[in-house]
Amino acid sequence: MLQVLQHQKSGEILIEDVPVPTCPPNGILVQNVCSVISAGTEKTSVEQTQSSLIERLRKQPEQVRTVLENLKKEGIQSTINKVLSKLDSYKTLGYSTAGVVVESRCEIFSPGDRVACGGAGYATHSEFVSIPKNLACKIPPNVDFESASFATIGSIALQGVRQANPRLGEYVAVIGLGLIGLITVQLLKANGCFVAGVDIRPDNFELAKSFGCGLVSDGNPNSIQNLLAFTDGLGFDAVIITASTQSNEPTELALKIVRKKGRIVVVGSVGMNLPRSPFYEKELEYTIACSYGPGRYDKFYEEYGIDYPYPYVRWTENRNMRAFLDLIADKKINLSPLITHRFSIENAVEAYKLLTEGKENFIGILLTYGEKSKPIQRVVPSGIRAARKGRKRIGFIGAGNFAQFYLLPVLKNLDVELHTVSTATSANAISVARHFGFQYATTDSLSIIHNPEIDFVFIASRHDTHYQYVLESIKAQKPVFVEKPLVLNYSQLKSIEEEYAKNPVPLMVGYNRRFSPAFVFLKEKVSQRKQPLAIHYRVNAGFIPPDHWIQNPQIGGGRIIGEVCHFVDTLMFLTDSLPVSVFAETISHTLEQTPTNDTLAITIKFQDGSLGVIEYFSNGSSQMGKEYCEIFWENQSAILNNFESVSIYYKNRVTEKKFDGKKGHKEEMSATISNFENGESPIDFFGIKFVSLTTFAIIESLQTGRRILHNEFEKMLNEKIEGGE
């Protein structure tokens, strides 16, 4: 399919052939008929990306801080690789579209439904879009696609009006008569208000008058008296700012024309250097409207489809979209005069030139796609050819930041052929394919597993997908590497175990720390021991908010299953032994936004008598190193400090060996490829299975408050299956 993309480094606008996205769970796949280019939001975004890197960093100091923090933690080369990977990628554009449902995985919509769609990253300028159900609504029968494509932009204007809370007969000023400003004027007139429009350019004054503006003004100091006279000298009850400028002038004007105890609502992006005196003297309300309305930026609402209860949140972003479509259907809103330009998707580059060059006046710019049904193609060539025949071909599923920063750079330099990469979004799939040299890009992950040309499958997708992809890979008898965790629950582990018994293909889980030079060095030091080890592993894990996907038990599995598994495996590696008992405790508090299971201490006893304590803390300072491991044995001690050094204490001497801070990803990838080529795995399946069982036992210990014994591990595995988990 065709999609409008912008290259992050060059800023160039491109029309690329990318794979069609898949229909999301609890969502729909839509074939676009038309989409609206948002003159304000998209122009700012495009121009910012087209500016120099220095200028971009100057305007985004938070990114500079992120780079500096990464330099401290990972060094120059790793930071450079991350920055280059980010720059050599594509950004999607657009957030307001209309089209026809071609596939549905929710009860609200059916194929053939006409729908309006919203959301940056979802309702993009592309022939097909993948939309969660709360970001789409049905189009009324008497509303055409062109008008419906404004629904998301209209909901922004509608949310601004709701925040202003205008009453019948009140005076309201709209500062900024662009697309959203002109829609706002119509909404206010439909609400029974007396409206004045202000803009520094008179281009749209006549149009604003036709929509019901009783007065239009350029807002200069000489016209302020005219604006006040429009309100009989009392001032406006509310002022809605829809302008887009870095200047503070719209805010200053609003302060001058609003009445005492009036309301100012900011919808656009404007300067907010607010003087105290007018607020103090007039006792003003100052509000910033949040985009489309309640639900915006809430992952549970937008991504997972969990709606807010109607009696308590009357107007969500979806209900705002529907209300705007109903206003169009009732002819309270007229969008036809706002459509000044139309371009086919093939000519979208010309549309953006119009936007950025400013050679002629524009308001609403539409991209059209046609209503004829189009083929769905989910695997597309990247334009990169295989470099050499005879090498093992890799299929890679999931390519987020972790994969792009730690796994793919290593695989790219090994003696393998990168064949196909799959990601959830079309733009990311083609970005990763071209940056790392894959021959094909796809959004269909299962097609990689079932492709006979692919020899090895690598999985680095979201945690809740690991089980399905690993199981399918085993059934297809293909060696498979999966980033941790292997599974999220007992039932999945049991299914993997049963399938593996029938098809024991090489299976590897991404427990990279055992491959790091620092831990390999320590393993050599303790390999000649005659007595058990005592190990203390402290992890300064850092805070992750409770609404992050990794904290969701069904999606990320939580941090114990998702990350503590690393440290369980490392202890098993050092001891060469299996756990025989587990006991865990967390801190206790009543802070709602701080999960307790993120800060805990775990005690593990091993078959050989060794004792391991894992302290996994999320409440520490980010300035402190993340990982610190102490090992005690036979009158010797060792300290691993964040993979940067290992100190050995023996008799009256202390020796120190320096390392580069790397955690073994390079060595892990090399070992995986080498073993897969020999039909083997770097870690045996029994050990992999026991890591997962141990993390489940940790959770069991937290829930029951007791020590979980070795013989209960397998017993719980069978009991949980019978219980239906």
NORLINSUL-V688785 format. One record per residue. N is the residue number from 1. RES is the residue in three letters. PSI is psi in whole degrees, -180 to 180 (NA if undefined). Layout:
N&RES&PSI / N&RES&PSI
//
This chain:
1&MET&160 / 2&LEU&140 / 3&GLN&143 / 4&VAL&124 / 5&LEU&157 / 6&GLN&126 / 7&HIS&130 / 8&GLN&-32 / 9&LYS&-51 / 10&SER&-24 / 11&GLY&2 / 12&GLU&136 / 13&ILE&129 / 14&LEU&151 / 15&ILE&108 / 16&GLU&150 / 17&ASP&112 / 18&VAL&162 / 19&PRO&145 / 20&VAL&134 / 21&PRO&161 / 22&THR&160 / 23&CYS&126 / 24&PRO&154 / 25&PRO&136 / 26&ASN&35 / 27&GLY&-164 / 28&ILE&154 / 29&LEU&127 / 30&VAL&135 / 31&GLN&115 / 32&ASN&144 / 33&VAL&-40 / 34&CYS&159 / 35&SER&155 / 36&VAL&132 / 37&ILE&120 / 38&SER&110 / 39&ALA&-38 / 40&GLY&-61 / 41&THR&-49 / 42&GLU&-35 / 43&LYS&-44 / 44&THR&-44 / 45&SER&-45 / 46&VAL&-46 / 47&GLU&-36 / 48&GLN&-42 / 49&THR&-27 / 50&GLN&-11 / 51&SER&169 / 52&SER&159 / 53&LEU&-39 / 54&ILE&-44 / 55&GLU&-39 / 56&ARG&-44 / 57&LEU&-34 / 58&ARG&-37 / 59&LYS&-14 / 60&GLN&71 / 61&PRO&-24 / 62&GLU&-31 / 63&GLN&-34 / 64&VAL&-43 / 65&ARG&-40 / 66&THR&-44 / 67&VAL&-44 / 68&LEU&-40 / 69&GLU&-39 / 70&ASN&-36 / 71&LEU&-42 / 72&LYS&-41 / 73&LYS&-40 / 74&GLU&-4 / 75&GLY&175 / 76&ILE&-50 / 77&GLN&-44 / 78&SER&-40 / 79&THR&-42 / 80&ILE&-44 / 81&ASN&-40 / 82&LYS&-45 / 83&VAL&-44 / 84&LEU&-39 / 85&SER&-40 / 86&LYS&-43 / 87&LEU&-34 / 88&ASP&55 / 89&SER&174 / 90&TYR&144 / 91&LYS&137 / 92&THR&156 / 93&LEU&154 / 94&GLY&151 / 95&TYR&11 / 96&SER&110 / 97&THR&171 / 98&ALA&144 / 99&GLY&-157 / 100&VAL&135 / 101&VAL&127 / 102&VAL&-17 / 103&GLU&140 / 104&SER&138 / 105&ARG&32 / 106&CYS&162 / 107&GLU&-15 / 108&ILE&-36 / 109&PHE&155 / 110&SER&154 / 111&PRO&137 / 112&GLY&-17 / 113&ASP&139 / 114&ARG&126 / 115&VAL&151 / 116&ALA&140 / 117&CYS&151 / 118&GLY&168 / 119&GLY&121 / 120&ALA&134 / 121&GLY&-13 / 122&TYR&-66 / 123&ALA&69 / 124&THR&170 / 125&HIS&87 / 126&SER&162 / 127&GLU&-30 / 128&PHE&147 / 129&VAL&146 / 130&SER&117 / 131&ILE&124 / 132&PRO&153 / 133&LYS&-31 / 134&ASN&-5 / 135&LEU&21 / 136&ALA&151 / 137&CYS&153 / 138&LYS&146 / 139&ILE&130 / 140&PRO&151 / 141&PRO&-34 / 142&ASN&16 / 143&VAL&127 / 144&ASP&166 / 145&PHE&-39 / 146&GLU&-47 / 147&SER&-41 / 148&ALA&-28 / 149&SER&-13 / 150&PHE&1 / 151&ALA&-42 / 152&THR&-44 / 153&ILE&-40 / 154&GLY&-36 / 155&SER&-27 / 156&ILE&-46 / 157&ALA&-42 / 158&LEU&-39 / 159&GLN&-36 / 160&GLY&-42 / 161&VAL&-41 / 162&ARG&-40 / 163&GLN&-33 / 164&ALA&-24 / 165&ASN&55 / 166&PRO&143 / 167&ARG&160 / 168&LEU&126 / 169&GLY&0 / 170&GLU&160 / 171&TYR&126 / 172&VAL&134 / 173&ALA&140 / 174&VAL&115 / 175&ILE&111 / 176&GLY&102 / 177&LEU&46 / 178&GLY&-156 / 179&LEU&-54 / 180&ILE&-36 / 181&GLY&-42 / 182&LEU&-34 / 183&ILE&-40 / 184&THR&-40 / 185&VAL&-45 / 186&GLN&-39 / 187&LEU&-41 / 188&LEU&-40 / 189&LYS&-39 / 190&ALA&-23 / 191&ASN&0 / 192&GLY&30 / 193&CYS&159 / 194&PHE&121 / 195&VAL&137 / 196&ALA&142 / 197&GLY&141 / 198&VAL&134 / 199&ASP&146 / 200&ILE&-19 / 201&ARG&136 / 202&PRO&6 / 203&ASP&-39 / 204&ASN&16 / 205&PHE&-46 / 206&GLU&-38 / 207&LEU&-41 / 208&ALA&-40 / 209&LYS&-41 / 210&SER&-26 / 211&PHE&-5 / 212&GLY&6 / 213&CYS&124 / 214&GLY&-19 / 215&LEU&139 / 216&VAL&146 / 217&SER&153 / 218&ASP&-3 / 219&GLY&10 / 220&ASN&165 / 221&PRO&-34 / 222&ASN&-21 / 223&SER&-7 / 224&ILE&-38 / 225&GLN&-37 / 226&ASN&-40 / 227&LEU&-44 / 228&LEU&-37 / 229&ALA&-32 / 230&PHE&-27 / 231&THR&19 / 232&ASP&30 / 233&GLY&4 / 234&LEU&-18 / 235&GLY&159 / 236&PHE&140 / 237&ASP&-33 / 238&ALA&149 / 239&VAL&126 / 240&ILE&120 / 241&ILE&112 / 242&THR&8 / 243&ALA&162 / 244&SER&106 / 245&THR&151 / 246&GLN&-11 / 247&SER&154 / 248&ASN&-1 / 249&GLU&-41 / 250&PRO&-40 / 251&THR&-43 / 252&GLU&-40 / 253&LEU&-44 / 254&ALA&-40 / 255&LEU&-31 / 256&LYS&-31 / 257&ILE&-11 / 258&VAL&148 / 259&ARG&169 / 260&LYS&135 / 261&LYS&24 / 262&GLY&-176 / 263&ARG&134 / 264&ILE&127 / 265&VAL&128 / 266&VAL&118 / 267&VAL&-41 / 268&GLY&-175 / 269&SER&108 / 270&VAL&166 / 271&GLY&143 / 272&MET&45 / 273&ASN&88 / 274&LEU&122 / 275&PRO&145 / 276&ARG&-40 / 277&SER&-50 / 278&PRO&-36 / 279&PHE&-42 / 280&TYR&-45 / 281&GLU&-34 / 282&LYS&-8 / 283&GLU&59 / 284&LEU&155 / 285&GLU&133 / 286&TYR&118 / 287&THR&144 / 288&ILE&122 / 289&ALA&134 / 290&CYS&85 / 291&SER&-123 / 292&TYR&-16 / 293&GLY&-176 / 294&PRO&133 / 295&GLY&-25 / 296&ARG&133 / 297&TYR&7 / 298&ASP&110 / 299&LYS&-37 / 300&PHE&-36 / 301&TYR&-52 / 302&GLU&-45 / 303&GLU&-41 / 304&TYR&-8 / 305&GLY&23 / 306&ILE&111 / 307&ASP&158 / 308&TYR&145 / 309&PRO&131 / 310&TYR&-44 / 311&PRO&-23 / 312&TYR&-27 / 313&VAL&87 / 314&ARG&-40 / 315&TRP&95 / 316&THR&177 / 317&GLU&-37 / 318&ASN&-41 / 319&ARG&-31 / 320&ASN&-43 / 321&MET&-44 / 322&ARG&-41 / 323&ALA&-39 / 324&PHE&-42 / 325&LEU&-37 / 326&ASP&-36 / 327&LEU&-36 / 328&ILE&-46 / 329&ALA&-34 / 330&ASP&7 / 331&LYS&28 / 332&LYS&-21 / 333&ILE&132 / 334&ASN&113 / 335&LEU&-15 / 336&SER&-44 / 337&PRO&-16 / 338&LEU&-16 / 339&ILE&102 / 340&THR&-22 / 341&HIS&146 / 342&ARG&136 / 343&PHE&143 / 344&SER&159 / 345&ILE&-34 / 346&GLU&-25 / 347&ASN&23 / 348&ALA&-29 / 349&VAL&-39 / 350&GLU&-35 / 351&ALA&-41 / 352&TYR&-27 / 353&LYS&-42 / 354&LEU&-40 / 355&LEU&-44 / 356&THR&-29 / 357&GLU&-27 / 358&GLY&32 / 359&LYS&-19 / 360&GLU&158 / 361&ASN&141 / 362&PHE&157 / 363&ILE&-79 / 364&GLY&120 / 365&ILE&121 / 366&LEU&141 / 367&LEU&134 / 368&THR&150 / 369&TYR&-9 / 370&GLY&153 / 371&GLU&-4 / 372&LYS&138 / 373&SER&138 / 374&LYS&151 / 375&PRO&148 / 376&ILE&111 / 377&GLN&114 / 378&ARG&-1 / 379&VAL&122 / 380&VAL&147 / 381&PRO&145 / 382&SER&-12 / 383&GLY&2 / 384&ILE&131 / 385&ARG&158 / 386&ALA&136 / 387&ALA&-36 / 388&ARG&140 / 389&LYS&162 / 390&GLY&-8 / 391&ARG&156 / 392&LYS&138 / 393&ARG&131 / 394&ILE&133 / 395&GLY&131 / 396&PHE&123 / 397&ILE&118 / 398&GLY&118 / 399&ALA&65 / 400&GLY&-164 / 401&ASN&-42 / 402&PHE&-50 / 403&ALA&-42 / 404&GLN&-29 / 405&PHE&-30 / 406&TYR&-31 / 407&LEU&-52 / 408&LEU&-38 / 409&PRO&-32 / 410&VAL&-49 / 411&LEU&-36 / 412&LYS&-30 / 413&ASN&5 / 414&LEU&169 / 415&ASP&63 / 416&VAL&167 / 417&GLU&121 / 418&LEU&107 / 419&HIS&-63 / 420&THR&140 / 421&VAL&141 / 422&SER&133 / 423&THR&167 / 424&ALA&-30 / 425&THR&145 / 426&SER&-45 / 427&ALA&-42 / 428&ASN&-36 / 429&ALA&-47 / 430&ILE&-32 / 431&SER&-51 / 432&VAL&-42 / 433&ALA&-47 / 434&ARG&-36 / 435&HIS&-38 / 436&PHE&-7 / 437&GLY&26 / 438&PHE&146 / 439&GLN&-28 / 440&TYR&152 / 441&ALA&142 / 442&THR&160 / 443&THR&1 / 444&ASP&95 / 445&SER&-36 / 446&LEU&-26 / 447&SER&-28 / 448&ILE&-47 / 449&ILE&-38 / 450&HIS&6 / 451&ASN&117 / 452&PRO&-16 / 453&GLU&-15 / 454&ILE&131 / 455&ASP&-47 / 456&PHE&142 / 457&VAL&130 / 458&PHE&133 / 459&ILE&121 / 460&ALA&36 / 461&SER&-174 / 462&ARG&149 / 463&HIS&-38 / 464&ASP&-10 / 465&THR&-13 / 466&HIS&-47 / 467&TYR&-51 / 468&GLN&-45 / 469&TYR&-37 / 470&VAL&-46 / 471&LEU&-45 / 472&GLU&-36 / 473&SER&-41 / 474&ILE&-43 / 475&LYS&-35 / 476&ALA&0 / 477&GLN&44 / 478&LYS&132 / 479&PRO&136 / 480&VAL&131 / 481&PHE&133 / 482&VAL&133 / 483&GLU&152 / 484&LYS&151 / 485&PRO&162 / 486&LEU&-49 / 487&VAL&172 / 488&LEU&-13 / 489&ASN&174 / 490&TYR&-43 / 491&SER&-44 / 492&GLN&-40 / 493&LEU&-41 / 494&LYS&-42 / 495&SER&-42 / 496&ILE&-44 / 497&GLU&-44 / 498&GLU&-41 / 499&GLU&-37 / 500&TYR&-35 / 501&ALA&-32 / 502&LYS&-33 / 503&ASN&80 / 504&PRO&66 / 505&VAL&159 / 506&PRO&126 / 507&LEU&127 / 508&MET&137 / 509&VAL&145 / 510&GLY&58 / 511&TYR&81 / 512&ASN&-23 / 513&ARG&-32 / 514&ARG&-17 / 515&PHE&-7 / 516&SER&142 / 517&PRO&-35 / 518&ALA&-46 / 519&PHE&-31 / 520&VAL&-41 / 521&PHE&-45 / 522&LEU&-39 / 523&LYS&-40 / 524&GLU&-37 / 525&LYS&-35 / 526&VAL&0 / 527&SER&-25 / 528&GLN&8 / 529&ARG&155 / 530&LYS&-12 / 531&GLN&165 / 532&PRO&161 / 533&LEU&151 / 534&ALA&121 / 535&ILE&134 / 536&HIS&117 / 537&TYR&110 / 538&ARG&130 / 539&VAL&116 / 540&ASN&81 / 541&ALA&-29 / 542&GLY&155 / 543&PHE&136 / 544&ILE&125 / 545&PRO&154 / 546&PRO&-19 / 547&ASP&2 / 548&HIS&146 / 549&TRP&-31 / 550&ILE&-22 / 551&GLN&-14 / 552&ASN&119 / 553&PRO&-34 / 554&GLN&-22 / 555&ILE&-52 / 556&GLY&-19 / 557&GLY&-8 / 558&GLY&168 / 559&ARG&-22 / 560&ILE&-52 / 561&ILE&-38 / 562&GLY&-26 / 563&GLU&-36 / 564&VAL&-25 / 565&CYS&-34 / 566&HIS&-47 / 567&PHE&-29 / 568&VAL&-48 / 569&ASP&-40 / 570&THR&-41 / 571&LEU&-39 / 572&MET&-37 / 573&PHE&-46 / 574&LEU&-38 / 575&THR&-17 / 576&ASP&41 / 577&SER&161 / 578&LEU&150 / 579&PRO&142 / 580&VAL&-16 / 581&SER&152 / 582&VAL&136 / 583&PHE&137 / 584&ALA&147 / 585&GLU&149 / 586&THR&168 / 587&ILE&165 / 588&SER&131 / 589&HIS&178 / 590&THR&18 / 591&LEU&117 / 592&GLU&-34 / 593&GLN&12 / 594&THR&102 / 595&PRO&135 / 596&THR&-32 / 597&ASN&-5 / 598&ASP&-14 / 599&THR&103 / 600&LEU&163 / 601&ALA&135 / 602&ILE&130 / 603&THR&125 / 604&ILE&126 / 605&LYS&137 / 606&PHE&161 / 607&GLN&-33 / 608&ASP&6 / 609&GLY&-7 / 610&SER&156 / 611&LEU&130 / 612&GLY&136 / 613&VAL&120 / 614&ILE&120 / 615&GLU&109 / 616&TYR&107 / 617&PHE&133 / 618&SER&3 / 619&ASN&23 / 620&GLY&-179 / 621&SER&140 / 622&SER&-14 / 623&GLN&-16 / 624&MET&146 / 625&GLY&151 / 626&LYS&-44 / 627&GLU&138 / 628&TYR&122 / 629&CYS&129 / 630&GLU&137 / 631&ILE&135 / 632&PHE&132 / 633&TRP&136 / 634&GLU&55 / 635&ASN&22 / 636&GLN&156 / 637&SER&153 / 638&ALA&146 / 639&ILE&122 / 640&LEU&122 / 641&ASN&94 / 642&ASN&34 / 643&PHE&13 / 644&GLU&-25 / 645&SER&155 / 646&VAL&125 / 647&SER&131 / 648&ILE&125 / 649&TYR&117 / 650&TYR&125 / 651&LYS&-124 / 652&ASN&23 / 653&ARG&150 / 654&VAL&121 / 655&THR&145 / 656&GLU&136 / 657&LYS&131 / 658&LYS&148 / 659&PHE&172 / 660&ASP&7 / 661&GLY&-2 / 662&LYS&148 / 663&LYS&18 / 664&GLY&9 / 665&HIS&-40 / 666&LYS&-48 / 667&GLU&-35 / 668&GLU&-47 / 669&MET&-42 / 670&SER&-44 / 671&ALA&-37 / 672&THR&-50 / 673&ILE&-46 / 674&SER&-46 / 675&ASN&-41 / 676&PHE&-40 / 677&GLU&-26 / 678&ASN&8 / 679&GLY&25 / 680&GLU&176 / 681&SER&145 / 682&PRO&-25 / 683&ILE&134 / 684&ASP&154 / 685&PHE&-36 / 686&PHE&-41 / 687&GLY&-42 / 688&ILE&-45 / 689&LYS&-42 / 690&PHE&-26 / 691&VAL&-48 / 692&SER&-45 / 693&LEU&-38 / 694&THR&-40 / 695&THR&-36 / 696&PHE&-39 / 697&ALA&-35 / 698&ILE&-46 / 699&ILE&-40 / 700&GLU&-41 / 701&SER&-41 / 702&LEU&-37 / 703&GLN&-33 / 704&THR&-17 / 705&GLY&20 / 706&ARG&168 / 707&ARG&133 / 708&ILE&125 / 709&LEU&162 / 710&HIS&-45 / 711&ASN&-12 / 712&GLU&-19 / 713&PHE&-57 / 714&GLU&-35 / 715&LYS&-44 / 716&MET&-36 / 717&LEU&-47 / 718&ASN&-38 / 719&GLU&-40 / 720&LYS&-36 / 721&ILE&-45 / 722&GLU&-30 / 723&GLY&-7 / 724&GLY&13 / 725&GLU&NA
//
